[in-house]
Amino acid sequence: MNAYILGLDVSTTCCGWALLSVDYDSDHSLHFGKIIPPKKQSWLHRADHILTALDTHLLNWPDKPIAAIAMEQLNSFTGAPTTRALAGVGALVQFHLFKKIGLEAIELHTTTVKKTFSGSGAAKKMHMIAAANKRFGLRLCWPPTEKEQRNKWVNDEDIADAIGVAWTLYTEAGDSLRNALKGGHRAG
């Protein structure tokens, strides 16, 4: 049975996720998607929708056990209301994952993820999508118009970011993670 790194790109409007095999070099296993909560709800309701979807779609796959969780480092609780809401959703997701499967999320700095995955710490969303498409042979979409870029239904930036987060942990901790799993331990 294979083990996976769960990469998450959490926001108040969408949660991109990626399950990347800890042994990706040998088995090439990658699963991904996004969770889009209903609009015009409070951030707590959107967070609840994300948690329910995580339980339903990711945490109950017995054939895809999660060995490690990676997320982009969250901003502090200070700042604009949107920043505080984002940090709140991220903290709720981290707490929920810890309570549900006993793993603490490993937080990775955004610049580190961008540089590791795309080659530039200043990469834009379209560069992350291009990197995911090239590295994994995907066809993720970066819409041509500004309006479409804001539409989470047609825009795959959150998926690309989640894949980038999982890939960064894979490249930074892959060998030690694989060795820990061989010894019967999970990352935490």
C-alpha positions in Angstrom: 0.0 0.0 0.0 1.3 3.4 -0.9 1.4 6.5 1.4 0.7 10.0 0.3 1.7 13.6 1.1 -1.4 15.8 1.3 -0.7 19.3 -0.1 -3.3 22.0 0.7 -3.8 25.5 -0.6 -6.4 26.8 1.8 -8.4 30.0 1.3 -11.8 31.2 2.2 -13.1 30.8 -1.4 -11.5 27.5 -2.4 -9.2 24.8 -1.1 -6.9 23.2 -3.6 -5.6 19.7 -2.6 -3.1 17.3 -3.9 -2.2 13.7 -2.9 1.3 13.0 -4.0 2.8 9.6 -3.5 5.7 9.5 -1.1 7.3 7.2 -3.8 6.3 9.4 -6.7 9.6 8.7 -8.6 8.7 5.0 -8.8 4.9 4.9 -9.1 4.0 8.4 -10.4 0.8 8.6 -8.3 -0.8 12.1 -8.1 -4.5 12.9 -7.3 -5.8 16.4 -7.0 -8.8 18.6 -6.9 -10.4 21.6 -5.3 -13.2 22.2 -2.8 -15.3 25.3 -3.5 -17.6 26.3 -0.7 -20.9 28.2 -1.5 -20.5 31.9 -1.9 -22.2 34.5 0.2 -21.7 32.6 3.5 -19.6 33.5 6.5 -16.0 32.3 6.5 -17.0 29.9 9.3 -19.6 28.3 7.1 -17.1 28.1 4.2 -14.6 26.5 6.5 -17.1 24.0 7.7 -17.9 23.1 4.0 -14.1 22.6 3.4 -13.8 20.4 6.5 -16.8 18.2 5.5 -15.4 17.8 2.0 -11.9 16.9 3.3 -13.5 14.2 5.5 -15.7 12.9 2.6 -13.2 13.0 -0.2 -9.7 12.7 1.3 -9.6 11.4 4.8 -11.8 8.3 4.2 -9.7 6.8 1.3 -8.2 3.7 3.0 -6.2 2.9 -0.1 -4.6 6.3 0.0 -3.2 6.8 3.6 -1.8 10.2 4.4 1.7 10.1 5.8 2.4 13.9 5.9 0.5 17.1 5.4 2.0 20.3 3.9 0.4 23.7 3.7 1.7 27.2 2.8 2.6 29.1 5.9 -0.4 31.2 7.0 -0.4 34.9 7.6 -0.9 36.1 11.2 -4.3 36.9 12.7 -3.5 40.6 12.3 -4.3 42.7 9.3 -7.3 43.0 7.1 -10.5 41.0 7.8 -9.8 38.8 4.8 -6.3 38.0 6.1 -7.7 37.2 9.5 -10.4 35.0 7.9 -7.8 33.2 5.8 -5.7 32.5 8.9 -8.8 31.3 10.7 -9.8 28.9 8.0 -6.2 27.6 7.8 -6.0 27.1 11.6 -9.4 25.3 11.6 -8.2 23.0 8.8 -4.9 22.2 10.6 -6.7 21.5 13.9 -9.3 19.3 12.2 -6.6 17.3 10.4 -4.7 16.8 13.6 -7.8 15.6 15.5 -8.9 13.4 12.6 -5.7 11.7 11.6 -3.1 12.8 14.2 -0.8 14.6 11.9 0.4 18.2 12.2 0.6 20.1 9.0 4.2 21.1 8.0 4.1 24.8 7.1 6.1 25.9 4.1 6.9 29.5 3.2 5.2 30.7 0.1 8.5 31.8 -1.5 10.1 28.4 -0.8 7.2 26.6 -2.5 7.3 28.9 -5.5 11.0 28.6 -5.9 11.1 24.8 -5.4 8.2 24.1 -7.7 8.6 26.8 -10.5 12.2 27.8 -10.2 11.4 31.4 -9.1 10.4 32.7 -5.6 8.5 35.5 -7.4 6.4 33.1 -9.5 2.8 34.2 -10.3 -0.2 32.0 -10.4 0.1 31.3 -14.1 3.8 30.2 -13.6 2.7 27.7 -10.9 0.1 26.3 -13.3 2.7 26.1 -16.1 5.1 24.2 -13.7 2.4 21.7 -12.7 1.4 21.1 -16.3 5.0 20.6 -17.4 6.2 18.5 -14.4 3.2 16.2 -14.3 1.9 16.3 -17.9 -1.4 18.0 -16.8 -3.7 20.4 -18.5 -4.6 22.8 -15.7 -6.2 26.0 -16.8 -5.2 29.6 -16.4 -8.0 31.6 -18.0 -7.1 34.4 -20.3 -9.5 37.0 -18.9 -9.3 38.7 -15.5 -13.0 37.8 -14.8 -12.4 34.1 -15.5 -9.2 34.2 -13.3 -11.4 35.1 -10.4 -13.9 32.3 -11.2 -12.8 29.4 -9.0 -14.9 27.0 -11.2 -12.8 27.5 -14.3 -9.4 28.5 -12.7 -7.0 25.8 -11.5 -4.5 28.1 -9.6 -5.5 26.5 -6.2 -4.8 23.0 -7.5 -1.4 24.0 -8.9 -0.5 25.7 -5.6 -1.5 22.5 -3.7 0.5 20.4 -6.0 3.4 22.8 -5.5 3.1 22.5 -1.8 3.1 18.7 -1.9 6.0 18.6 -4.3 8.0 21.0 -2.1 7.6 18.7 0.9 8.4 15.7 -1.3 11.7 17.2 -2.5 12.7 18.6 0.9 11.7 15.7 3.1 11.2 12.8 0.7 14.1 10.6 1.7 13.6 11.1 5.5 9.8 10.6 5.1 10.3 7.4 3.1 12.8 6.1 5.7 10.4 6.9 8.5 7.6 5.1 6.8 9.7 2.0 6.2 10.4 2.1 10.0 6.7 2.1 10.6 6.4 5.8 11.6 4.4 8.7 10.1 5.6 12.2 9.7 4.1 14.7 12.1 
